[in-house]
Structure formats: structure tokens, C-alpha cells
Amino acid sequence: MPAITVIKIGGGLTAIPNALDQVCAAVAEASREHRLLVVPGGGPFADSVRDFQRRFGLSNDAAHQMALLAMDQYGQVLAERITDCVLLEEPGAIAAAVRRGRAGVLAPSRWMRSADVLPHTWDVTSDSIAAFVAGALEAGRLILIKPARATNALDPYFRLALPSDMPYQLLGADEVGQLSSLLSESIAAGEPG
């Protein structure tokens, strides 16, 4: 069985007209030929947590747990917009549920609360969580889809969470049309120049 590719879909895409629909359509199309697991960003849901923490002095532990739930919320959005996908909450269900023709969308809060291996700070975002998930699943690669392709857009903890031999690539929203061809290529570990 081919390895799963983990695709992190950034919540910032919601601020770009039509970007979310284009990305979801590209993922649905690519899932016909590849085993894909989507890890959601936090987007406007996580932004609300940041704002609440700043205004009301919430602890980092509470904000971390709320940010995980924000990812679950965005995951619900993605699961509704990616054709023929399944929403997953437990790591044990992923291997059997994700197959060609049916992508999975991970609602990660249960798994991340149970594993609890990442620091509870804003240095850890959905980028690092996607890197952790890709490593834990021994994924074939990690692709991060963001509003724009920029390596400085990765969170400060990302390279610590990503296994050293895990190939990854950044795609900007304007590059999402390349997703299927990118998945058909073999890439070396690390972000290609």
C-alpha cells in the first residue's frame, strides 16, 4: 500500500477570495490517485484564541488546548468542502480510512491532547502539528499549502517537529494547480529551492 501524504491546509487561505475552494478541489482531484491526509490550520478560529488570550490573560496551556479545538473547527469546514473525504479524530483509524478516492481530514485535538509532545506556546502552530503527524504516520511526505510560498512562514518549532528524513514542500495558494503533478514526483528531504 502506498504511503500517505500529509497535506496541511493553512487557515490563512480563508482570507483570499476563492482560494479555499480551489485548494479543496485540487485535494479532492489529487486524492483520486494518492492517499492523502489533510491536517487543518487554525485560521480565523485560532486567531480568535490568540485575541482572547491577549485580552483576557489566558494561560498558554488553555490557549494551546483551545487552538487545537480551532483546528478541529477548520477541519469541519475542510471536510465539508473536499469531495468524498472522511473526517477522522483518532490516529488508529487513519490507515484504514484513507485510500485512493477518499482523502481524510484530521480533527487533531484528541490525538494531540493524548500525545501531548509539543510545547504549549504560539511557537507551535498547525505547521508543527502537521510535521508531528507526518512523522508519527511515517508519511511519504508533507506538503504545506499556505496563502503564499515563503519559508519564513513556517512556525519556529517546525524543523524540530519534522523528522530529519521527512521530505516536505511549501505551496502557495496560487500554485495549487501543481498539486497532482507534485504528488507524482519524487522529492528529496527538505524544501526544494
DRENTI-128382 format. One record per residue (C-alpha): residue number from 0; residue in three letters; x, y, z. Coordinates in pm, whole numbers, plus 32768, in hexadecimal, padded with zeros to 4 digits. Layout:
# DRENTI-128382
PT tinu semar    u    v    w
PT  NUM   ALA    X    Y    Z
...
***
This chain:
# DRENTI-128382
PT tinu semar    u    v    w
PT    0   MET 8000 8000 8000
PT    1   PRO 8092 8155 7FA3
PT    2   ALA 80F7 8241 80B9
PT    3   ILE 800E 8356 8127
PT    4   THR 8061 84BB 80CC
PT    5   VAL 8008 85B6 81DA
PT    6   ILE 7F88 8702 8156
PT    7   LYS 7F64 8828 8243
PT    8   ILE 7E64 8924 81C4
PT    9   GLY 7EA5 8A76 8262
PT   10   GLY 7D87 8B37 82FA
PT   11   GLY 7E0D 8C77 825E
PT   12   LEU 7D7A 8C01 8113
PT   13   THR 7C25 8C70 8190
PT   14   ALA 7C94 8DDB 8163
PT   15   ILE 7CD8 8DAF 7FED
PT   16   PRO 7BA4 8DB1 7F0C
PT   17   ASN 7B64 8C56 7E75
PT   18   ALA 7CAD 8BC5 7EFA
PT   19   LEU 7C0A 8AD4 7FEE
PT   20   ASP 7B22 8A46 7EE5
PT   21   GLN 7C42 8A21 7DED
PT   22   VAL 7D1D 896F 7EEB
PT   23   CYS 7C06 8885 7F59
PT   24   ALA 7BB6 8831 7DEC
PT   25   ALA 7D28 87EC 7DA7
PT   26   VAL 7D41 8707 7ED8
PT   27   ALA 7C05 864B 7E72
PT   28   GLU 7C92 861F 7D12
PT   29   ALA 7DE7 85AD 7D90
PT   30   SER 7D48 84B6 7E81
PT   31   ARG 7CCC 83EB 7D59
PT   32   GLU 7E32 8376 7D1D
PT   33   HIS 7ED9 83A7 7E72
PT   34   ARG 7E9D 8357 7FE2
PT   35   LEU 7E74 84AC 8087
PT   36   LEU 7E3F 851A 81EE
PT   37   VAL 7DEE 8688 8222
PT   38   VAL 7E5A 8739 835F
PT   39   PRO 7D99 887E 8388
PT   40   GLY 7E2F 89C6 83EF
PT   41   GLY 7D84 8A98 84F5
PT   42   GLY 7D35 8BC9 8424
PT   43   PRO 7C33 8CBD 84A9
PT   44   PHE 7BD7 8BC7 85BB
PT   45   ALA 7D39 8BC9 864A
PT   46   ASP 7D4E 8D42 8617
PT   47   SER 7C24 8D5F 8703
PT   48   VAL 7CE0 8C96 8808
PT   49   ARG 7E13 8D78 87E5
PT   50   ASP 7D39 8EAA 880E
PT   51   PHE 7C82 8E1A 893B
PT   52   GLN 7DCB 8DBC 89E1
PT   53   ARG 7E58 8F18 89A9
PT   54   ARG 7D1F 8FC7 8A2B
PT   55   PHE 7CCF 8EE6 8B53
PT   56   GLY 7E1F 8E58 8BBE
PT   57   LEU 7DDB 8CEB 8B72
PT   58   SER 7EF5 8BF8 8BCC
PT   59   ASN 7FC9 8B5E 8AB8
PT   60   ASP 7F43 8A05 8B15
PT   61   ALA 7DDA 8A72 8AEC
PT   62   ALA 7E26 8B30 89AB
PT   63   HIS 7ED9 89FD 891D
PT   64   GLN 7DAC 891C 8960
PT   65   MET 7CC0 8A1F 88CD
PT   66   ALA 7D9F 8A44 8798
PT   67   LEU 7D8B 88CB 8765
PT   68   LEU 7C11 88E7 876E
PT   69   ALA 7C2D 8A04 8672
PT   70   MET 7CDC 8911 8589
PT   71   ASP 7BBB 881E 85BA
PT   72   GLN 7AC9 8933 8556
PT   73   TYR 7B8A 8983 8418
PT   74   GLY 7B9D 880D 83D9
PT   75   GLN 7A20 8804 83D5
PT   76   VAL 7A24 8914 82CA
PT   77   LEU 7B20 8854 81F7
PT   78   ALA 7A67 870A 821F
PT   79   GLU 7931 87B0 8196
PT   80   ARG 79E8 884B 806F
PT   81   ILE 7AC7 8729 7FFE
PT   82   THR 79F5 863A 7F30
PT   83   ASP 79E3 84CF 7FA9
PT   84   CYS 7ABE 84FA 80DB
PT   85   VAL 7A97 847C 823D
PT   86   LEU 7ACC 8538 8384
PT   87   LEU 7BAE 8479 8472
PT   88   GLU 7BF2 84B1 85E4
PT   89   GLU 7CCC 838A 8648
PT   90   PRO 7E21 8326 85B9
PT   91   GLY 7DC1 81B7 85BB
PT   92   ALA 7CAE 81F2 84BA
PT   93   ILE 7D88 82A5 83BC
PT   94   ALA 7E36 8184 8308
PT   95   ALA 7CF2 80CB 82BF
PT   96   ALA 7C21 81FE 8269
PT   97   VAL 7D0E 82B7 8182
PT   98   ARG 7D26 8220 8029
PT   99   ARG 7D2D 8286 7EBF
PT  100   GLY 7BE6 8331 7E77
PT  101   ARG 7BAC 8397 7FE1
PT  102   ALA 7C83 8494 8093
PT  103   GLY 7C77 84B5 8209
PT  104   VAL 7C5F 85F8 82D0
PT  105   LEU 7CF0 85E0 842D
PT  106   ALA 7C47 868B 8552
PT  107   PRO 7D86 867B 8624
PT  108   SER 7D22 86F0 8780
PT  109   ARG 7CEA 8597 881D
PT  110   TRP 7E30 850A 8794
PT  111   MET 7EFD 863B 87F2
PT  112   ARG 7E6C 8648 8953
PT  113   SER 7EB7 84D7 8980
PT  114   ALA 8018 84E4 88F1
PT  115   ASP 8063 863D 8983
PT  116   VAL 81C8 8644 88FC
PT  117   LEU 81D3 87A8 8874
PT  118   PRO 8211 88E4 893E
PT  119   HIS 80E0 89B0 89A0
PT  120   THR 814B 8AF9 8900
PT  121   TRP 80F8 8BBB 87C5
PT  122   ASP 824C 8B49 873B
PT  123   VAL 818F 8A06 86F3
PT  124   THR 807B 8A2E 85F3
PT  125   SER 7FCB 8944 8507
PT  126   ASP 8110 8937 843D
PT  127   SER 81C0 887E 8558
PT  128   ILE 808C 87AA 859C
PT  129   ALA 8086 8742 842C
PT  130   ALA 81FA 86EE 8444
PT  131   PHE 81BC 861D 857C
PT  132   VAL 8097 8568 84D6
PT  133   ALA 8163 8521 839A
PT  134   GLY 827B 8490 846D
PT  135   ALA 8195 83C1 854A
PT  136   LEU 80EA 832D 8418
PT  137   GLU 8235 82F6 8362
PT  138   ALA 819E 83B8 8243
PT  139   GLY 824B 83C2 80F4
PT  140   ARG 8255 853E 80FC
PT  141   LEU 81BC 867A 8189
PT  142   ILE 812F 8792 80B5
PT  143   LEU 80D1 88DD 8155
PT  144   ILE 7FDB 89B3 8092
PT  145   LYS 7FE3 8B1C 8102
PT  146   PRO 7F67 8C68 807B
PT  147   ALA 80C3 8CA8 7FEE
PT  148   ARG 81FA 8BD2 7FC6
PT  149   ALA 82FD 8C57 80BA
PT  150   THR 83DD 8B87 819A
PT  151   ASN 83CC 8C95 82A5
PT  152   ALA 8258 8C49 82BE
PT  153   LEU 82A6 8B0A 837F
PT  154   ASP 8287 8B14 84F8
PT  155   PRO 83C7 8B1C 85CC
PT  156   TYR 839D 89B5 864A
PT  157   PHE 8357 8916 84F5
PT  158   ARG 84B6 8892 84AF
PT  159   LEU 84C6 87F4 860B
PT  160   ALA 8378 8743 85D7
PT  161   LEU 83CB 86C7 8478
PT  162   PRO 8492 8582 8463
PT  163   SER 85E4 85CB 83C1
PT  164   ASP 85A0 84DD 82A0
PT  165   MET 843D 8557 8259
PT  166   PRO 841F 8602 8105
PT  167   TYR 8344 8737 810B
PT  168   GLN 82DD 8846 801C
PT  169   LEU 822D 8995 8038
PT  170   LEU 8123 89F7 7F3E
PT  171   GLY 8083 8B4C 7F21
PT  172   ALA 7F11 8B67 7ED9
PT  173   ASP 7F68 8BD9 7D79
PT  174   GLU 802F 8A97 7D40
PT  175   VAL 7F22 899F 7DA8
PT  176   GLY 7EE4 893C 7C40
PT  177   GLN 8034 8887 7C53
PT  178   LEU 7FC7 87A2 7D6F
PT  179   SER 7F7C 866A 7CA1
PT  180   SER 80BF 8681 7BDB
PT  181   LEU 8186 86C9 7D17
PT  182   LEU 80F7 8590 7DBA
PT  183   SER 8162 84C3 7C8E
PT  184   GLU 82CA 853B 7CAF
PT  185   SER 83CA 84B2 7D9E
PT  186   ILE 8464 85C0 7E7A
PT  187   ALA 8594 85C1 7F5A
PT  188   ALA 8581 8612 80CC
PT  189   GLY 8556 8782 8111
PT  190   GLU 84C3 88AA 805D
PT  191   PRO 8538 88B5 7EF3
PT  192   GLY 85D1 8A00 7E8B
***
